[in-house]
Amino acid sequence: MKLDMKVNHLPVLTWNKLKLNDADVKAEFSGELPVYTFYASGLSEGVEIKTDVTADEVKKMSEGLKIENKREAYVAGKYPIYAKQQFATGMGVEIDELFESNNVLTDVITVADNVSAKEPLLLHFSSTAAEKDELLAGWKTEIDENDEDADPDSVKSFAGKKMEALKKSEKPLFAQLIVVGENSEVTIALDFTSDDESTELIGISTRLYLKKGAKVKFVKIQRAGNKTLVLNDTGAIEEEYAQLDYAKLELGGEKTYTGVYSALNGKKSIFYFDCGFFVNEKRILDGNFVATQRGRETDAKMFFKGVLADEAQKVFRETIDMRLGSEGSLGDEQEDSLLLGDNVINKAMPIILCEEEKVEARHGATIGKISDEMLFYMQTRGIEKVEAEKMIVRGKLNDVSRKIPDDGLSALVRSKIEEGFKNL
């Protein structure tokens, strides 16, 4: 599998010499590592999963949804370039083309109208050389001794939850479409990993559609091996009165390209996004995040908190895009990055685009090192510099990690964070 494409397009172009308009992805992989998909057993009533849905079937299923990303009026004097996708995502149409060329099938998760799911839906994806039985063998067995028909392979536990094997994919690319019905509430956590020493690719494309009044808490955790190339794409559409609370953690990958696009199309729709990241060694994190507000009185907030250490590099494009008709809307984007090391490279491009007058929007960034005063204060209380740095890193990521709806999965995330401390 060969990659040669541009992703993470800035909604409006800036000077080319800044190298922020997009990101080049060039690499070649054997594509031999499969992806195993598991999910927490005991789905709530009204929640269904359908696997291996073809592109034609997805298109047919989407006919009743209000999906459009038409080219509108000028924004800040320029046309937005992401209008190529009907259901837009943060990384752009090139990811769609990659998945289509590899005939990647989609897993469709649907939540019926007026459902209040009691249990969170936990999905886990592993790109690994191990076989399914090896993965299952590493999980705690939770078999009901009174159930003579219990299948050990379907009742293993991952992160404290009984998990069922959903499927095995021969290519390390996987896609999901999540459709949540009117006035329904659901919590979904999606976690994906790869082998620690894997130099392969793992790619995920997730789309969420929230119907009128739907409320979704969505957590996406990337814990890939530190030699893996990661493509992590998300797109969302929200009808009137819908609310998406999205918490995202980027913790692994040698090179990670990620994007989020949320279209607040309906009146009083809400998008709250929290992104945590920890990038160390010579790893690279490149992201594009866009909230497009079309409906009246919408509310979009995007917060980025994380740490760069050693010789890490990070590029974030963060855009609030207020379209004509979004009267009364609010927008906010804030970044808080901690730099641990003299050789890190941190680039941030916060943008506010506005073609509506009666709106409020702001952006800001706090970027810097731990102050000498803070270190001195902690050292006077017996806390060494390295331990002080670890405490502050944990604190930065805690705002996002505390939104994980499962204690076992939270423990795995903490373990991944602790791995990053080895060079401090």
JOTA-V865298 format. One record per helix or strand. SS is the DSSP state (H for helix, E for strand). FROM is the first residue (numbers start at 1). TO is the last residue. Records with the same first field share a line. If there is no record, write none. Layout:
SS: FROM-TO, FROM-TO
This chain:
E: 2-7, 23-28, 34-40, 47-53, 75-75, 78-78, 106-111, 116-116, 121-128, 140-141, 156-158, 161-169, 173-180, 185-194, 201-210, 215-223, 229-238, 243-250, 255-264, 270-279, 284-293, 299-309, 313-322, 330-340, 345-354, 360-368
H: 16-18, 55-61, 81-84, 93-101, 132-137, 152-154, 372-379, 385-401, 407-423
